[in-house]
Amino acid sequence: MSVVIWWTRRDLRLQDNEALQAALETGGFLVPLFILDPYLLRGEALARQAFLFGGLRELDTELRKRGSQLIIRSGPPEMVLNRLVEETGAELIFAVHDTGPYANRRDERVARILPLKLVGGITVHPPQAIRQPDGKPYTVFTPFSKAWKALPIPPPRVDLPERFPPLPALTTESLPEVNDTNGLFIPGELSARQRLEDFLGNDVWMYHEVRDRLDLEGTSKLSPYLRFGMLSPRLAATRVLELSCQVTNPVGQRGCETWLNELIWRDFYHSVLFHFPFVVDTAFQPMMRAMPWRHSEAELAAWQFGQTGYPVVDACMRQLIATGWMHNRGRMIVASFLSKDLLIHWREGERWFMRHLIDGDLASNLGGWQWTAGVGTDAAPFFRIFNPVLQGKKFDPEGVFIRRWLPELETVPSDYIHSPWLMPQDIQRKCGVRIGVDYPMPMIDHALARERALRWFRSRAEK
């Protein structure tokens, strides 16, 4: 029998895995492989690494149930694969196509010396499949979305053999031990599918109405599983489309459509990164690339560690550090505050997110930050500047979310929870919270910061 390698990267699942399916269809000995790439593990994203390693252990468990196992090797991918091909005589290497610049360079290096076959992708539709009539990639979401919806989605492949082909005798390495303290996400394909079904059976019905509420559990929290391919994006899109067709309630249909839109946004940002890889280093919009962003280590640190004096901003930032996750509405609020209130480079925030987010995905993170900062594709206009007080009142009206992450404000009355600096001295004494001592005064006046940002951005837009 021939030998084939299934090189898993961002597809840590068995069901609806096009690379695995292609490898199985050869009928040869199967070598499931994950490479601990030192380039990708060089950062400080410990929460994300812990989730990744947990997912790899779960994948190994599922493979062992089918008579196989996951082989772990460390080193530069082309060197690891070359040695493994020499060991096993493998004739083909199957992998799912990735969209990032580093992934493309890595795969090109491997393909030059080894029989690498890329199939499928990490999105519902591959970036190459959605183009304008003239062949150019889309840079605006709405027409991209229309083109996306016009394409049929191939049915997910969920059929798996009870026993996988035998595995040649190979050595494997141990996964690094990384402390996982987030407690929010159980890694692995089984947890991902269960979370998807729970969401589609309950929260999706009101998703369009509550998804922005910071104080409610209104989101799917599936982003970490999509990030590492523990959940097939094609399976997720198919399931929500099926559900939308079955539902006669207009409210339920709208909830399904709104969540599907989030999957399309994910595909859109991956398409942007694939076609315009320079966005890793600079703004998509040329006129915004030479902006004289402010530099202040003290102000950046206050933002990073939730000490800005604006409760909704601080609560979101402390949630990020404590859990490795942040609500999407919160991401927009804190990104607007950093890039527009403080005029600090969006790259500082993008890097901080990638350091701490369990679901830190280069394409989505870049897209979100450039959108909010007003420098990306389909970006929010420069005059859209979130008011942190109004955002808090709208999306955390009673301050439940704020009190959860800012215990020093737990006793502050709801009338002042979003602007505690307005509390009279007698109320501060009564609730035992001294603004400027127990919780900081606002580091900047939002109204003045907004006017400064409008002048600053307008001067760039007019050039």
C-alpha positions, -999 to +999 in steps of 0.1 A: +000+000+000+011+036-007+015+061+022-001+095+023+003+123+049-026+144+061-009+176+073-034+193+096-029+230+103-061+250+108-085+220+103-084+202+136-114+180+129-124+148+113-158+156+099-161+177+067-124+178+063-115+180+026-078+173+031-085+143+053-112+130+029-088+133-001-061+114+018-085+086+029-098+082-007-063+072-019-067+040+001-031+041+014-015+041+048-025+074+065-001+095+085-020+123+104+006+150+111+008+183+130+039+203+129+049+226+158+062+254+136+086+276+156+076+306+135+040+304+145+047+295+182+072+324+187+046+348+201+032+352+236-003+341+228-004+316+256-042+313+259-045+306+221-017+281+223-033+263+252-066+261+232-047+248+202-028+221+222-061+211+238-077+207+204-047+186+192-051+163+222-088+159+215-080+152+178-055+125+188-081+109+211-106+107+182-080+093+159-071+066+184-107+055+186-104+048+149-071+029+151-048+058+142-031+086+161-018+121+156+020+124+149+036+155+164+068+168+150+086+201+156+107+223+133+105+242+100+077+225+080+097+218+049+124+200+069+099+180+090+080+169+060+111+161+040+123+138+068+089+122+072+086+115+035+120+098+037+109+078+067+076+066+052+080+068+015+049+089+014+038+097-022+014+126-014+009+153+013-027+166+016-034+199+034-062+224+035-055+256+017-047+286+040-050+323+031-024+341+051+009+355+037+031+333+058+010+302+051+013+309+013+050+313+015+054+282+036+033+261+013+052+274-018+085+263-002+071+229+006+055+224-028+089+232-045+105+201-030+076+178-020+043+164-034+020+188-016-016+189-027-038+217-013-075+212-012-105+231+001-099+260+024-105+275+058-135+296+047-169+286+033-159+297-002-122+300-012-111+336-019-103+328-055-140+319-061-155+353-054-145+380-078-161+409-096-172+404-132-139+419-144-120+394-123-108+418-096-114+409-059-141+427-040-131+454-016-166+463-004-186+439+018-221+443+003-213+432-033-190+405-019-219+392+002-242+391-028-217+372-049-211+349-019-247+341-015-251+334-053-226+305-050-239+270-041-223+255-009-212+219-015-228+196+011-205+189+041-189+154+042-197+140+076-193+103+068-162+088+083-149+052+084-151+035+118-114+024+113-088+045+096-060+029+075-031+016+096-004+039+106+033+031+100+055+028+131+066+063+138+079+084+167+059+113+179+067+142+202+048+155+233+028+187+231+041+216+252+024+221+286+007+255+286-015+266+315-051+271+304-071+293+328-098+308+305-126+283+314-148+296+286-140+272+258-135+234+259-112+226+229-120+201+203-144+191+175-170+175+197-174+207+218-175+228+187-204+208+172-223+208+205-219+245+209-231+250+173-262+229+179-269+246+212-267+280+196-289+271+166-314+255+189-317+285+212-299+319+209-299+322+171-336+331+172-330+364+188-294+368+176-301+400+156-317+417+186-293+407+214-259+400+197-246+435+207-257+433+243-226+430+265-247+419+295-264+390+278-253+357+263-264+365+228-235+354+207-224+319+195-189+321+209-178+298+180-150+320+168-122+300+185-134+268+170-136+284+135-101+299+141-086+264+144-110+245+122-124+225+150-157+234+134-161+234+096-173+268+084-190+250+055-209+229+080-219+259+101-231+278+070-251+248+058-267+242+091-279+278+096-292+280+060-311+248+065-326+262+097-335+294+080-355+275+053-373+255+080-383+285+101-416+303+092-412+329+120-397+361+104-379+369+137-362+335+136-353+339+099-337+373+106-317+358+134-304+331+111-296+356+083-278+379+107-255+351+120-249+339+084-237+374+077-210+371+103-197+340+085-197+360+053-177+388+070-152+362+080-148+350+044-146+386+033-117+395+056-099+363+045-104+373+009-089+407+016-059+393+033-054+367+005-056+393-024-040+422-005-014+407+018+002+441+024-026+449+050-005+429+074+018+458+076-001+489+066-035+504+060-055+493+030-063+529+021-032+546+006-041+581+020-042+567+055-008+550+055+013+580+065-009+592+093+011+608+122-004+586+149+003+597+185+027+576+206+022+575+244+034+544+264+014+556+294-019+560+275-014+527+257-008+509+290-039+525+305-060+512+276-043+477+276-050+471+313-084+487+317-075+519+334-089+545+311-116+558+334-144+548+310-161+518+325-173+500+294-138+503+278-121+491+310-145+462+315-139+449+280-101+451+283-101+433+316-124+406+302-098+401+274-069+396+298-089+374+321-106+351+295-088+355+262-121+366+246-140+398+241-175+405+228-175+418+193-193+450+203-167+454+229-139+450+203-154+479+183-158+501+214-122+497+226-108+499+191-125+532+185-113+545+218-077+537+211-075+548+174-099+578+175-101+591+211-064+586+218-052+586+181-028+558+189-019+536+159-044+508+153-014+484+150-008+487+187-043+474+194-042+448+167-010+433+182-024+434+218-055+415+206-034+389+188-013+384+220-044+377+241-073+365+220-080+328+219-098+333+186-070+356+174-072+353+136-050+374+115-075+382+087-104+390+110-083+409+135-067+431+108-101+436+091-118+446+123-091+470+135-088+487+101-125+490+098-129+507+131-099+529+126-113+540+093-083+529+073-093+496+058-116+482+031-152+490+035-141+510+065-162+529+090-161+566+080-136+587+100-165+606+116-179+575+132-164+577+167-180+556+194-191+575+225-180+551+253-207+564+277-235+560+252-222+527+241-223+514+277-258+527+283-271+511+251-254+477+253-251+473+291-280+494+304-279+484+340-241+480+342-242+442+348-213+436+325-193+465+339-198+454+375-187+418+366-153+430+353-148+461+375-156+450+410-144+483+423-176+498+408-199+472+421-217+495+446-220+524+422-257+533+414-269+525+379-274+562+372-237+567+374-222+534+364-214+546+329-200+579+340-189+575+377-169+607+376-202+626+377-211+611+411-214+638+438-191+635+467-218+623+491-228+594+468-191+585+464-188+583+502-220+564+505-210+537+480-174+537+491-159+545+457-136+575+454-132+585+418-095+593+412-085+569+440-104+536+438-112+541+401-094+565+377-108+597+364-113+596+326-079+599+309-094+622+283-126+641+277-145+622+250-161+654+235-128+671+231-111+639+218-139+635+192-134+671+179-096+665+178-101+632+159-125+648+134-101+676+126-072+651+123-089+626+101-106+653+080-072+669+072-060+635+059-091+628+039-088+662+022-053+657+010 
